Amino acid sequence: MLTSPNPLKSRKELDAELGGAARAWLDEALAEAAHDAAGAAATPTAELSTPYASPPWELRYAAAGRHCGPENADSVRSLLLVEARAAPPSVTRLYEQGTAAERRAVLLTLHRLDLGNTALPLVEDALRANDTRLVAAAVGPYAADHLDAHAWRHAVLKCLFTEVPVAAVARLGDRARGDAELARMLADFAAERTAAGRTVPEDLRTVLALTAPADEGGHQTSPTAAPAAPAPTEES
């Protein structure tokens, strides 16, 4: 079974890896985020009345890599977003004004926040990008829960086209099962690559197999096979 990778570390894991100064910095950053969340809960309209105000924890968000190391930046930023109970204005601001790394952390955390459908534009923006790190982060649990069928199918094709492993696609098996339109799109994509003399990605065959509908016993039937790569000729 394909499972989506979880690149985010827990607070306990971070504490075990970070040095004393970095742990102290993280403690302060999370305290600021929690303070902001408490203030927002006490005055729900505060952020709405000052849409361009950036609370202190957002500055910490940008500095996470410098203080905790780039290898831990995603996890630290995710913890800050969750601790602050980041609302749509903050999430959108951090994504739109952030570096690629900061955008990635936003995308990886969307499913942990109470955002409804409001973050879909961020996912859609990431899926238009050529940065494979953003594409991989965009097809996580939030996309699985909120993208409509048409957009989700194109997200899967985007992964195949940009060579993002389909293991990054959350709930791939659930959403692909019995999806005849996705199967058709995959077959067309495979035929185009074959006609151009290019290799059909093995991941495409993996997804195509998942599109088969289940039989009466709950077992998936075999889908139409993707075209095989053309055999080399004397001219090639």
N, C-alpha and C positions, 0 to 999 in steps of 0.2 A: 504494500500500500504506500502511495506517495504521501509524505508528510511535509508540511511547510517548515522550513528551518526557523528557529527562534534565536536570533543573534543577540537578544537583549539579556543582560545579566541582572540578577536580583540585587537588592541592597546588600544582602549577606555576602554574596559573591564579590561584590565591589569592595566591601570592607576588608575581605580577605586578601585582596590584590593591591589595594591602594596603600601608599605610605601615609605617615601620620599627618603631614601637611595637607595632602589631598583629601583625606578623610575629614579633617577639620573644615576644609573649604566646602565639602559636600554637605556636612551637617548644617553649616550656616546657610547654604543655598536652599536646602530643603526647608529649613525653618522659615526663610523668607517666602518661599512658595506657599507653605501652609498658612502663614500669616495673611497672605493675599487672598487665599481661598476663604479663610474665616471672615475677612472683611467683605468679600463679595457676597458671602452667604447672609451676612448681617444687613447689607445694603445691596440687594440684587440689581438695582438699576445703576449702580456706580459706574460700572465699566461702559454701559451703554451711553451714559451722559458724557464720557470722556474717551471717545473711540481711539484717539491717537496717543493716549497716555500709556507709557511702557513701565510696568512695575519693576522693581529691582531684580526680581528673579529672572526676568527676561534677559537682562544683561548677563546674569550668571549662565543662562542657557547658551549664549554665544561664546562664553569663555570656557565652557566645559572641557574642550580638548586641551587647552593650555594648562589647566590645573589638574586634570585627571588622566591626561594622555589620550591621544586620538583613538587608541584601541578601546577605550571605555566611554568615549564621547556619546555614542548612540544611547547607551544604557543610562548614563547620567542625565542626558536631556530628556529621555523618556520618563525617568523618575520625577524630574522637575515638572513636566507637563501633568503627570498624574497627581502629584502632591498639590499643585496649584489648582487642580480641577479646571484646567484651561478651557475657557469658553470660546465659541467660534471666532470672536474678534481677535483674541490673542493667538489662536492657532493659525488663522489666516495671515496675521501680521508676521509671525515667526517664519511661516513658509515663504511668503512673498518677498520678505526682506532678507531672508537667510541665504547662506552659502548652500552649495549642493549637499554638504554633510548635514547642515542644519535642517534642510528640507527632508532629507532621508529620515532623520530622527522623528520629525513630525509624522511622516507617512507610516512609520513603524509603530506609532503609538495611537493612531486614530481610533482603533477598536477598543482602546482602554478608556476612552473619554466619552462623555455623554453629549454627542454631537448630532445625533439623528442623521439626516441626509445633508446637513449643511457643509460637510467637508468634501462632498463629491467633486466640486470644481478643482480641488487640489489634486485629487486622484487623477482626474481627467487631464490636468495640466502635466502631471508627471508622466502619464502614458503617451503624451505627445513628444516627450523629450527623447534625446538620443543617448542620454546617460543611463547605462544599464543598471547602475546602482539605484536610481530613482524608479526605474521600471520595476525592478524586483521588489522594492519596498512598497510600490503602489498596488501590487496584486495580493496583498495580505488579507487578513480576516475582514477588514472594513470593506474592501472591494467585494469580497465574496458575499457580504451581507447586503450591500447597497447598490452595486452596479446592476442595471437592467440587463436582460439577456443579450441584447444587441451589443452594448458596450463591453460586457464581459467577454463575449466571443472575440471581439477585436483585441481585447487585452491579452487573451491567450495567443492570438496570432502575432501580436507585437512581441511577446516573449520568444516565440519561435523565430521571428524575423531578426531579432536582435541577439539571439542565442542566449537569452536568459533561461536558465534551467527551469523547466515547468514544475519542479519541486517547490519553487517559490510561490506558486499559485495556491492560495488557501482554498480548501474544500474543492479541489479540482475534480475529484471523483464524483462527489455529490452533484455538482452543477453540470458536469459533462454527460452524466449518465442519460442515455436516451435522447440526446440532443442531435437530432437529424440535421439541423441547419449547421451546427458546428462541424459535424462529420462532412457535410458537403463542402464547407469552406476549407477544411483541412485537405480534402481530396483535390480541390482546385489548386490550392497552394502547392501541394506535392506535384501535381501535373505540370504546373508552371516551372518549377525547379527542374523537373526531369527533362522537360522540353528544352530548357536552357543548358542542359548538361551538368547541372549542379546536384550535389548530394542532398537527398531528403533527410532532414534531421531525425535522429532516432527518437527524440522527444515527440516528434509529430506522430510517429507510429504509436507511442505510448498513449498520447491523448486520444488518438483515433480509436484505440482499443477501449478506452473508457466511455466512448460515446455509444457503445452498443447497448440497446435496451435489455433489461433483465427478462428472462423467460419466466414461465409460470412457477418454476422452482426457485426463483430469486437469483439465478445465475445469469451473467451477462452473455449474450450471444456474440458471435464473431461479426465485426463490422466489415464493410468492403475494404479490402487491402489497399494501402497507398501504393502508387506506382513505384516500381523499383527503379533504381538509378540505371541509366543506359549503360550498356556494356561498351568498353572502349573499342574503337575501330582503328584501322590502319592509318586513317587520316587524323585521328585525335591524339 
